[in-house]
Amino acid sequence: MIDILIGALCTIGAVAILIAAVGILRMPDFYLRLSVTVKAATLGGGLLLLSAAFYFPDEVSVTTKALAIIFFLILTAPVAAHLIARTAYLIKTDQWKGTIQDDLAGKYDEETHELE
């Protein structure tokens, strides 16, 4: 039974990482690529690490390290993506021509780079 769970977690994790790779190629602008990549790669990496934790149930160090990596991955990946996207917005990286709404337009001070 545990082998089926490990196989399912590995398969779903690999498919999530594949979706992230395809998203890099298919998305039209930097911001959408960043969003797809961070979400899918975090999910995929987390599922693969979780399957490693289930594969080595008797070795506490492997399970602990895998869970710690999952925790820090979930904690740091969205923050890093936010900072990268904010920097890209501040240096005026081009948006997709189909972008309908820009919620930050006119709200950033060009001098201090803070919200007004």
C-alpha positions as CSV (number, residue, x, y, z in Angstrom):
1,M,0.0,0.0,0.0
2,I,2.8,2.4,0.9
3,D,4.4,1.7,-2.5
4,I,1.3,2.9,-4.3
5,L,1.3,6.1,-2.2
6,I,4.9,6.7,-3.0
7,G,4.4,6.0,-6.7
8,A,1.4,8.4,-6.8
9,L,3.2,11.2,-5.0
10,C,6.2,10.8,-7.3
11,T,4.0,10.8,-10.4
12,I,2.0,13.8,-9.3
13,G,5.2,15.7,-8.3
14,A,6.8,14.9,-11.7
15,V,3.7,16.0,-13.6
16,A,3.6,19.3,-11.6
17,I,7.3,20.0,-12.5
18,L,6.5,19.1,-16.1
19,I,3.6,21.6,-16.0
20,A,6.1,24.2,-14.7
21,A,8.5,23.5,-17.5
22,V,5.7,23.7,-20.1
23,G,4.4,26.9,-18.4
24,I,7.8,28.6,-19.0
25,L,7.4,27.9,-22.7
26,R,3.7,28.7,-23.1
27,M,3.1,31.8,-21.0
28,P,3.3,35.1,-22.9
29,D,5.1,37.3,-20.4
30,F,7.6,37.3,-17.5
31,Y,5.0,37.7,-14.7
32,L,2.8,34.7,-15.8
33,R,5.9,32.6,-16.3
34,L,7.1,33.4,-12.8
35,S,3.7,32.6,-11.3
36,V,3.3,29.3,-13.0
37,T,6.8,28.2,-12.4
38,V,6.9,29.0,-8.6
39,K,3.5,27.4,-7.9
40,A,4.0,24.2,-9.9
41,A,7.6,23.7,-9.0
42,T,6.9,24.2,-5.3
43,L,4.1,21.7,-5.4
44,G,6.2,19.2,-7.4
45,G,9.3,19.5,-5.3
46,G,7.2,19.2,-2.1
47,L,5.5,16.1,-3.4
48,L,8.8,14.5,-4.4
49,L,10.3,15.2,-1.0
50,L,7.2,13.9,0.7
51,S,7.5,10.7,-1.2
52,A,11.2,10.4,-0.1
53,A,10.0,10.9,3.5
54,F,7.6,8.0,3.0
55,Y,10.2,5.8,1.3
56,F,12.6,6.0,4.3
57,P,10.2,5.7,7.2
58,D,12.7,4.1,9.6
59,E,15.4,6.8,9.1
60,V,14.3,9.8,11.1
61,S,17.0,12.0,9.8
62,V,15.8,11.6,6.1
63,T,12.2,12.2,7.1
64,T,13.1,15.2,9.2
65,K,15.3,16.8,6.6
66,A,12.6,16.2,3.9
67,L,9.9,17.8,6.0
68,A,12.2,20.7,6.9
69,I,13.0,21.3,3.2
70,I,9.3,21.2,2.3
71,F,8.6,23.7,5.1
72,F,11.3,26.1,4.0
73,L,10.4,25.7,0.3
74,I,6.8,26.6,1.0
75,L,7.9,29.5,3.1
76,T,10.6,31.0,0.9
77,A,9.5,30.4,-2.7
78,P,6.4,32.7,-2.7
79,V,8.4,35.5,-1.0
80,A,11.3,35.2,-3.5
81,A,8.8,35.2,-6.4
82,H,7.1,38.3,-5.0
83,L,10.5,40.1,-4.7
84,I,11.5,39.1,-8.2
85,A,8.1,40.2,-9.7
86,R,8.3,43.5,-7.8
87,T,11.8,44.2,-9.1
88,A,10.7,43.3,-12.6
89,Y,7.8,45.7,-12.2
90,L,10.0,48.5,-10.9
91,I,12.4,48.2,-13.8
92,K,9.4,48.2,-16.1
93,T,9.6,44.8,-17.6
94,D,7.1,44.6,-20.5
95,Q,3.7,43.1,-19.7
96,W,1.7,41.0,-22.1
97,K,-0.3,43.1,-24.6
98,G,-3.4,41.2,-23.4
99,T,-3.1,42.4,-19.9
100,I,-6.4,44.1,-19.0
101,Q,-5.8,45.5,-15.5
102,D,-2.6,46.8,-13.8
103,D,-3.5,47.4,-10.2
104,L,-0.2,49.0,-9.4
105,A,-0.2,51.6,-12.2
106,G,0.3,55.1,-10.8
107,K,0.7,53.8,-7.2
108,Y,4.4,53.5,-7.0
109,D,6.6,56.5,-6.2
110,E,9.4,56.4,-8.8
111,E,11.9,58.0,-6.3
112,T,11.4,55.8,-3.2
113,H,9.9,52.7,-4.9
114,E,7.2,52.6,-2.2
115,L,3.4,52.5,-2.5
116,E,1.8,55.9,-2.3
